[in-house]
Amino acid sequence: MDRLTTDRLTLLPSVPADQDTLYDLFGHPEVMKMFDVGFASPRAFTYQETGQWIKNHIGIDIAPWTIFLKESDEAIGWGGIAYCASDTQP
C-alpha cells in the first residue's frame, strides 16, 4: 500500500526525505507522550538514528507511516507497527 487517506489525513510510507520532519516530531512533547520507548525520553532518536530507522523500514508496508493533514500537507505525526531490534523478524 502506498497511501492511505481519510477525510482529514493522508498517511504515506516514511522515506529518507522525511528525516528532518520525523526528527522534529520525535522532539515534540505531544508526540513523544504517545511514543512507547519503554523509558521517559524527551527525544526517541538522534538525527542519525532517525535516518537509519527510516531506512531499516523501507519496503515494509506496516511502518513507519508519516501522517499529514490533508488540507495543508503539514506533517503531524507518524504511526504503524515498528520493528524492534530485539525482534527476530519485522
Secondary structure, 3 states (H helix, E strand, C coil): CCCEECCCEEEEECCHHHHHHHHHHHCCHHHHCCCCCCCCCCCCCCHHHHHHHHHHHCCCCCCCEEEEECCCCCEEEEECCCCCCCCCCC
